[in-house]
Amino acid sequence: MTDRPTTSPVDDDAPLARRLLGRGTWPEARYVATALRAETVGGALLLGAAVLALVWANTPWHAAYESLSQLRVGPLALHLNLTLAQWASDGLLAVFFLVAGVELKREFVAGDLSDRAKAALPIAAAACGVAVPALLYAAAVLVVGPQGDALRGWAIPTATDIAFALAVLAVINTHLPSSLRSFLLTLAVVDDLIAITIIAIFYSNGVDLLMLGLAVVPLAGFALMLRFGIHHPLLLAVPALVAWYLVHASGVHATVAGVLLGLLVPVSKEREEDASYHTLAERIEHALRPWSAGVAVPIFAFFAAGVRFVGGGLGDSVRDAAAIGVVVGLVLGKALGIFGGTYLFARFTRAELDEDLAWSDIAGLSLLAGVGFTVSLLIGELAFGEGSPRDDHVRLAVLVGSTFAALLAAVALRIRNRHYRLVEERETSDDDGDGVPDIYVQRRSSLGSD
């Protein structure tokens, strides 16, 4: 189980008030490292499932894959006779978004986003990292020539897949400082929040207000059960499933129910900062994350990534304005948006990048944020309809754009890899044997003397 870092007695604001992405504390560094290890495993499973689907869909046995994806299960009476692919996107991804909701709540109440000074940079960078890809997508579509409903996919390249991005980090074996990795994680949290809002507002059609209003009842019941100490998973599953069904039946994408359930989990800043106490939010996140990262997301990836590009599919995708816009948005838009947002934040707040970092680090991280997958594929389905020709083109574009972004990020970050490996060897030395790297002890001493 991952422990939240405890509050440090060091006053970071005094000497580092004008520093962006400073080193932080040793407990924070340990927390980020643990979180990265957990996310990397999920990213590896996600990558494996996507590759398996892509290969199977382009073999002579592709019809079997398509039949499996379109196999319908579920009761007709409740309008839940869905294909396996639909169950993966509407059902299993709700687990992923529930975990995201809990993580959002913890970050905004007790994490870095609870500190307005620390939250300002990732929020600004994430907002620019959404706006610029959307604008470049629209520009690319207009330049190529508007083709039907191509502009409806403007939000596809705005999302970053943190699990996939961290899997790329693991593959290239980078020694990025914990402050940069923490920035990537916090950026992804804000990115998820914006993506959820976009799905709820722009990709929910024919909303049934009565069914949506009825969903408030089980959501309230879920919150009351948690408040009064009823934490048994089977009991909590009852209002959670009812809320999911009502949101699904209302026309709002069912994953929104997962986010709302996650946000209802109570979080206390004091409890979260106590490393000796495992909070309810922490226990729920710990229990659900393996199912989310190890089951829900890989299965969704398996059904979403199986696009067939042999036999003319690749040529059609290359000529599709929506597909071109997705690649441009992911590769150029995310990089320009996040790097530009970070630079402008530093420029207009007169802040300086921490002396241990270089702007080339921010550039590499910005390229890595162009690895969009899970949410990008989901938005593509919502924008153009699952199984439609344009949805297939967009799915291929997401894979291609994410691959290009990952390769460019690998090149940029590899250049810095040797530098940070040497720095890490120096900074992780523990000459006094107290279990805390000397660099943090020295930093605490220097701050205390000021």
C-alpha positions as CSV (number, residue, x, y, z in Angstrom):
1,M,0.0,0.0,0.0
2,T,1.3,3.4,-0.9
3,D,1.7,5.9,1.9
4,R,1.1,9.6,1.3
5,P,4.1,11.7,2.2
6,T,4.0,13.3,5.6
7,T,4.3,17.0,6.0
8,S,7.9,18.1,6.0
9,P,9.1,20.5,8.7
10,V,11.2,22.2,6.1
11,D,9.8,25.6,4.9
12,D,10.3,25.2,1.2
13,D,8.7,28.6,0.4
14,A,11.4,30.8,1.7
15,P,14.4,30.0,-0.5
16,L,12.4,28.4,-3.3
17,A,9.5,30.8,-3.8
18,R,10.6,31.6,-7.3
19,R,11.7,28.0,-8.3
20,L,9.6,25.8,-10.5
21,L,9.7,22.0,-10.0
22,G,12.0,22.0,-7.0
23,R,13.4,18.8,-5.5
24,G,10.8,18.5,-2.8
25,T,11.2,16.3,0.2
26,W,12.5,12.8,0.7
27,P,9.0,11.4,1.7
28,E,7.5,13.0,-1.5
29,A,10.3,11.4,-3.6
30,R,9.6,8.0,-2.1
31,Y,5.9,8.3,-2.7
32,V,6.3,9.3,-6.4
33,A,8.7,6.4,-6.9
34,T,6.3,3.9,-5.4
35,A,3.4,5.3,-7.5
36,L,5.4,5.1,-10.7
37,R,6.2,1.4,-10.1
38,A,2.5,0.6,-9.6
39,E,1.5,2.6,-12.8
40,T,4.3,1.1,-14.9
41,V,3.0,-2.5,-14.3
42,G,-0.5,-1.4,-15.6
43,G,1.1,0.3,-18.5
44,A,3.0,-2.8,-19.5
45,L,-0.3,-4.8,-19.5
46,L,-2.0,-2.1,-21.4
47,L,0.7,-2.1,-24.1
48,G,0.6,-5.9,-24.3
49,A,-3.2,-6.0,-24.7
50,A,-3.1,-3.3,-27.4
51,V,-0.4,-5.1,-29.4
52,L,-2.2,-8.5,-29.2
53,A,-5.4,-6.9,-30.5
54,L,-3.6,-5.0,-33.3
55,V,-1.8,-8.2,-34.5
56,W,-4.9,-10.4,-34.3
57,A,-7.1,-7.9,-36.2
58,N,-4.6,-8.0,-39.1
59,T,-4.2,-11.7,-39.4
60,P,-6.3,-14.1,-41.6
61,W,-8.3,-14.8,-38.4
62,H,-9.5,-11.2,-38.0
63,A,-13.1,-12.3,-38.3
64,A,-12.9,-14.2,-35.0
65,Y,-11.6,-11.0,-33.3
66,E,-14.5,-9.0,-34.8
67,S,-17.0,-11.6,-33.8
68,L,-15.7,-11.6,-30.2
69,S,-15.9,-7.9,-30.0
70,Q,-19.5,-7.8,-31.3
71,L,-20.7,-10.7,-29.1
72,R,-23.8,-9.5,-27.2
73,V,-24.4,-10.3,-23.5
74,G,-26.8,-8.9,-20.9
75,P,-30.5,-8.5,-20.4
76,L,-32.7,-7.0,-23.1
77,A,-35.3,-5.7,-20.6
78,L,-32.9,-3.2,-19.0
79,H,-31.4,-2.1,-22.3
80,L,-28.1,-3.7,-21.2
81,N,-27.7,-6.2,-24.1
82,L,-24.4,-4.8,-25.0
83,T,-21.4,-6.0,-27.1
84,L,-18.3,-7.1,-25.2
85,A,-16.6,-4.0,-26.6
86,Q,-19.4,-1.8,-25.2
87,W,-19.2,-3.5,-21.8
88,A,-15.5,-2.8,-21.8
89,S,-15.9,0.9,-22.5
90,D,-19.1,1.6,-20.5
91,G,-18.7,-0.9,-17.7
92,L,-15.0,-1.8,-17.1
93,L,-13.8,1.8,-17.7
94,A,-16.1,3.0,-14.9
95,V,-13.8,1.2,-12.5
96,F,-10.8,3.1,-14.0
97,F,-12.7,6.4,-13.6
98,L,-13.8,5.5,-10.1
99,V,-10.1,5.2,-9.2
100,A,-9.4,8.4,-11.0
101,G,-12.2,10.1,-9.0
102,V,-10.7,8.9,-5.7
103,E,-7.2,10.1,-6.8
104,L,-8.6,13.5,-7.8
105,K,-10.3,13.9,-4.4
106,R,-7.1,13.0,-2.6
107,E,-5.0,15.3,-4.7
108,F,-7.3,18.3,-4.4
109,V,-7.8,17.8,-0.6
110,A,-4.5,16.5,0.6
111,G,-2.1,16.4,-2.3
112,D,-0.1,18.9,-4.3
113,L,-3.3,20.3,-5.9
114,S,-4.4,21.4,-2.4
115,D,-1.6,24.0,-2.4
116,R,-2.5,26.8,-4.7
117,A,1.1,27.7,-5.3
118,K,2.1,24.2,-6.3
119,A,-1.2,23.5,-8.2
120,A,-0.9,26.6,-10.4
121,L,1.8,25.2,-12.7
122,P,0.3,21.8,-13.5
123,I,-3.1,23.3,-14.0
124,A,-1.8,25.9,-16.4
125,A,0.3,23.4,-18.3
126,A,-2.6,20.9,-18.5
127,A,-5.0,23.5,-19.7
128,C,-2.7,24.6,-22.4
129,G,-2.0,20.9,-23.2
130,V,-5.7,20.5,-23.9
131,A,-6.4,23.8,-25.7
132,V,-3.5,23.6,-28.2
133,P,-4.1,20.1,-29.4
134,A,-7.8,20.8,-29.9
135,L,-6.9,24.0,-31.9
136,L,-4.3,22.2,-34.0
137,Y,-6.8,19.3,-34.7
138,A,-9.4,21.8,-35.9
139,A,-6.8,23.6,-38.0
140,A,-5.6,20.4,-39.6
141,V,-9.1,19.4,-40.5
142,L,-9.8,22.7,-42.0
143,V,-6.6,22.7,-44.0
144,V,-7.2,19.2,-45.4
145,G,-10.8,20.0,-46.0
146,P,-13.8,19.4,-43.7
147,Q,-15.0,15.9,-44.3
148,G,-18.5,15.3,-42.8
149,D,-18.4,15.3,-39.0
150,A,-14.6,15.3,-38.7
151,L,-14.6,18.4,-36.4
152,R,-16.6,16.4,-33.9
153,G,-13.4,14.7,-32.9
154,W,-11.6,17.8,-31.6
155,A,-11.2,16.4,-28.1
156,I,-9.5,13.1,-29.1
157,P,-5.9,14.3,-29.0
158,T,-6.3,16.3,-25.7
159,A,-5.9,13.3,-23.3
160,T,-2.7,11.8,-21.9
161,D,-2.5,8.1,-20.9
162,I,-0.4,8.2,-17.8
163,A,-0.1,4.4,-17.6
164,F,1.2,4.2,-21.2
165,A,3.5,7.2,-20.7
166,L,5.0,5.6,-17.5
167,A,5.5,2.4,-19.4
168,V,7.5,4.3,-22.0
169,L,9.6,5.8,-19.1
170,A,10.3,2.3,-17.8
171,V,11.3,1.1,-21.2
172,I,13.8,3.9,-21.9
173,N,15.1,3.5,-18.3
174,T,15.3,7.3,-17.7
175,H,16.6,8.7,-14.5
176,L,14.3,11.7,-14.4
177,P,14.3,13.6,-11.1
178,S,11.4,12.9,-8.8
179,S,10.1,16.5,-9.2
180,L,9.7,16.0,-13.0
181,R,8.0,12.6,-12.5
182,S,5.7,14.2,-9.9
183,F,4.9,16.9,-12.3
184,L,3.9,14.3,-14.9
185,L,1.6,12.5,-12.4
186,T,0.0,15.8,-11.2
187,L,-0.4,17.0,-14.8
188,A,-2.2,13.7,-15.7
189,V,-4.6,14.1,-12.8
190,V,-5.7,17.6,-14.0
191,D,-5.8,16.2,-17.6
192,D,-8.2,13.4,-16.4
193,L,-10.4,16.0,-14.8
194,I,-10.6,18.1,-18.0
195,A,-11.2,14.9,-20.1
196,I,-14.1,13.8,-17.8
197,T,-15.7,17.3,-18.0
198,I,-15.4,17.2,-21.8
199,I,-17.0,13.8,-22.0
200,A,-19.9,14.8,-19.7
201,I,-20.6,18.1,-21.5
202,F,-19.8,17.5,-25.2
203,Y,-20.3,13.8,-25.7
204,S,-23.5,13.0,-23.9
205,N,-26.5,13.0,-26.3
206,G,-30.2,12.9,-25.7
207,V,-29.8,13.2,-21.9
208,D,-32.8,11.8,-19.9
209,L,-33.0,14.3,-17.0
210,L,-35.4,12.1,-15.1
211,M,-33.0,9.1,-15.1
212,L,-30.1,11.4,-14.4
213,G,-32.0,12.9,-11.4
214,L,-32.8,9.5,-10.1
215,A,-29.1,8.7,-10.0
216,V,-28.7,11.2,-7.2
217,V,-30.5,8.8,-4.9
218,P,-28.0,5.9,-5.0
219,L,-25.1,8.3,-5.1
220,A,-26.4,9.9,-1.9
221,G,-26.9,6.4,-0.4
222,F,-23.3,5.5,-1.3
223,A,-22.0,8.6,0.4
224,L,-24.1,8.0,3.5
225,M,-22.9,4.4,3.8
226,L,-19.3,5.6,3.7
227,R,-19.9,8.4,6.2
228,F,-21.6,6.0,8.7
229,G,-18.8,3.4,8.5
230,I,-20.5,0.8,6.2
231,H,-17.5,-0.2,4.1
232,H,-18.2,-3.8,3.1
233,P,-17.5,-4.1,-0.7
234,L,-20.7,-6.1,-1.5
235,L,-22.9,-3.6,0.3
236,L,-21.2,-0.6,-1.4
237,A,-21.6,-2.3,-4.7
238,V,-25.4,-2.1,-4.6
239,P,-25.8,1.7,-4.7
240,A,-22.7,1.9,-7.0
241,L,-24.2,-0.4,-9.6
242,V,-27.6,1.3,-9.4
243,A,-26.0,4.7,-9.9
244,W,-24.0,3.3,-12.9
245,Y,-27.1,2.0,-14.5
246,L,-29.1,5.1,-14.1
247,V,-26.3,7.3,-15.5
248,H,-25.9,4.9,-18.4
249,A,-29.7,4.9,-19.1
250,S,-29.7,8.8,-18.9
251,G,-27.5,9.1,-22.0
252,V,-24.5,10.5,-20.1
253,H,-21.6,8.2,-20.5
254,A,-21.5,5.6,-17.7
255,T,-17.9,6.4,-16.8
256,V,-19.1,9.7,-15.3
257,A,-20.8,7.6,-12.6
258,G,-17.5,6.1,-11.7
259,V,-15.9,9.6,-11.3
260,L,-18.9,10.8,-9.1
261,L,-18.6,7.7,-6.9
262,G,-14.9,8.3,-6.5
263,L,-15.4,12.0,-5.6
264,L,-17.9,11.0,-2.9
265,V,-15.2,9.1,-0.9
266,P,-14.4,11.1,2.2
267,V,-10.9,12.5,2.5
268,S,-9.2,14.2,5.4
269,K,-6.0,16.2,4.9
270,E,-4.8,15.5,8.4
271,R,-5.5,11.7,8.1
272,E,-3.9,11.6,4.6
273,E,-0.7,13.2,6.0
274,D,-0.4,10.6,8.8
275,A,1.8,7.9,7.3
276,S,0.9,5.5,10.1
277,Y,-2.8,5.6,9.3
278,H,-4.3,4.1,6.1
279,T,-7.3,6.1,5.2
280,L,-10.6,4.9,3.7
281,A,-9.7,6.6,0.4
282,E,-6.3,5.0,0.4
283,R,-7.7,1.6,1.1
284,I,-10.4,1.9,-1.6
285,E,-7.8,3.1,-4.2
286,H,-5.4,0.3,-3.1
287,A,-8.1,-2.3,-3.5
288,L,-9.4,-1.1,-6.9
289,R,-6.2,-0.1,-8.6
290,P,-5.1,-3.7,-9.5
291,W,-8.5,-4.3,-11.0
292,S,-8.4,-1.0,-12.9
293,A,-4.8,-1.2,-14.1
294,G,-4.6,-5.0,-14.5
295,V,-8.0,-5.9,-15.8
296,A,-10.3,-3.1,-16.8
297,V,-8.0,-0.9,-18.9
298,P,-6.1,-3.8,-20.6
299,I,-9.4,-5.4,-21.6
300,F,-10.7,-2.1,-22.9
301,A,-7.4,-1.7,-24.8
302,F,-7.8,-5.1,-26.3
303,F,-11.2,-4.3,-27.8
304,A,-10.4,-0.7,-28.7
305,A,-7.0,-1.2,-30.4
306,G,-7.9,-4.0,-32.8
307,V,-8.1,-1.8,-35.9
308,R,-7.5,-3.5,-39.3
309,F,-5.1,-1.5,-41.5
310,V,-4.2,-4.2,-44.1
311,G,-6.2,-4.4,-47.3
312,G,-6.6,-0.6,-47.8
313,G,-7.4,0.5,-44.3
314,L,-4.1,2.3,-43.9
315,G,-4.6,4.3,-47.1
316,D,-8.1,5.4,-46.1
317,S,-6.8,6.5,-42.7
318,V,-4.0,8.6,-44.2
319,R,-6.6,10.5,-46.3
320,D,-9.0,11.1,-43.4
321,A,-8.9,14.6,-42.1
322,A,-9.9,13.4,-38.6
323,A,-7.0,11.0,-38.5
324,I,-4.5,13.6,-39.6
325,G,-5.8,16.0,-37.0
326,V,-5.4,13.4,-34.2
327,V,-1.7,12.7,-35.2
328,V,-1.0,16.5,-35.4
329,G,-2.7,17.1,-32.1
330,L,-1.0,14.3,-30.2
331,V,2.6,14.8,-31.6
332,L,2.7,18.6,-31.9
333,G,-0.2,19.9,-29.9
334,K,0.5,18.2,-26.6
335,A,4.2,19.1,-26.8
336,L,3.6,22.8,-27.8
337,G,0.8,23.2,-25.3
338,I,2.5,21.8,-22.2
339,F,5.9,23.2,-22.9
340,G,4.4,26.6,-23.9
341,G,2.2,26.7,-20.9
342,T,5.1,25.9,-18.6
343,Y,7.3,28.5,-20.2
344,L,4.6,31.2,-20.2
345,F,3.8,30.5,-16.5
346,A,7.5,31.0,-15.7
347,R,7.7,34.1,-17.9
348,F,4.7,35.9,-16.4
349,T,5.2,34.9,-12.8
350,R,8.9,35.7,-13.0
351,A,9.6,32.2,-11.7
352,E,12.7,30.3,-12.7
353,L,13.2,26.6,-13.4
354,D,14.9,24.8,-10.6
355,E,18.6,24.9,-11.0
356,D,18.9,21.1,-11.2
357,L,16.6,21.0,-14.3
358,A,16.9,22.2,-17.9
359,W,14.2,23.3,-20.4
360,S,15.1,20.3,-22.5
361,D,13.7,18.1,-19.6
362,I,10.4,19.9,-19.9
363,A,10.5,19.5,-23.7
364,G,11.0,15.7,-23.4
365,L,8.2,15.4,-20.8
366,S,5.9,17.5,-23.0
367,L,6.5,15.1,-25.9
368,L,5.8,12.2,-23.6
369,A,2.4,13.7,-22.7
370,G,1.4,13.1,-26.4
371,V,1.1,9.4,-25.6
372,G,-2.7,9.3,-25.7
373,F,-4.6,6.0,-25.6
374,T,-7.4,5.0,-23.2
375,V,-9.4,8.2,-23.0
376,S,-8.5,9.2,-26.6
377,L,-9.9,6.0,-27.9
378,L,-13.0,6.4,-25.7
379,I,-13.6,9.9,-27.0
380,G,-13.1,8.7,-30.6
381,E,-15.9,6.1,-30.1
382,L,-18.2,8.7,-28.6
383,A,-17.5,11.2,-31.4
384,F,-17.9,9.0,-34.4
385,G,-19.7,5.8,-33.2
386,E,-18.1,2.5,-32.3
387,G,-17.2,0.4,-35.3
388,S,-17.7,3.2,-37.9
389,P,-15.1,3.7,-40.7
390,R,-14.0,7.0,-39.2
391,D,-13.7,5.5,-35.7
392,D,-11.4,2.9,-37.2
393,H,-9.3,5.6,-38.8
394,V,-9.1,7.6,-35.6
395,R,-8.1,4.5,-33.6
396,L,-5.2,3.9,-36.0
397,A,-4.3,7.6,-35.8
398,V,-4.2,7.4,-31.9
399,L,-1.9,4.4,-32.1
400,V,0.4,6.1,-34.7
401,G,0.4,9.5,-33.0
402,S,1.1,7.9,-29.6
403,T,4.0,5.9,-31.0
404,F,5.6,8.9,-32.7
405,A,5.2,10.9,-29.5
406,A,6.8,8.1,-27.5
407,L,9.7,7.7,-29.9
408,L,10.4,11.5,-29.9
409,A,10.2,11.6,-26.1
410,A,12.6,8.6,-25.8
411,V,15.1,10.4,-28.0
412,A,14.8,13.7,-26.0
413,L,15.0,12.0,-22.6
414,R,17.8,9.7,-23.5
415,I,20.0,12.7,-24.2
416,R,19.5,13.6,-20.5
417,N,19.6,10.1,-19.3
418,R,23.4,9.8,-18.7
419,H,23.5,13.2,-17.0
420,Y,20.8,12.3,-14.5
421,R,22.3,8.9,-13.9
422,L,25.5,10.5,-12.8
423,V,23.6,13.0,-10.7
424,E,21.5,10.2,-9.1
425,E,24.6,8.3,-8.1
426,R,25.9,11.3,-6.2
427,E,22.6,12.3,-4.6
428,T,21.6,8.8,-3.4
429,S,24.7,8.3,-1.4
430,D,24.0,7.8,2.3
431,D,27.3,8.2,4.0
432,D,25.9,8.4,7.5
433,G,23.7,5.3,7.1
434,D,20.5,6.9,8.4
435,G,18.4,5.6,5.4
436,V,17.9,9.1,4.0
437,P,20.0,10.3,1.1
438,D,22.5,12.9,2.2
439,I,21.3,15.4,-0.3
440,Y,18.0,15.8,1.6
441,V,19.8,16.1,4.9
442,Q,22.0,18.8,3.5
443,R,19.1,20.6,2.0
444,R,17.2,20.5,5.3
445,S,20.2,21.9,7.1
446,S,20.8,24.7,4.6
447,L,17.1,25.7,4.7
448,G,17.1,25.8,8.5
449,S,20.1,28.1,8.5
450,D,18.4,30.7,6.4
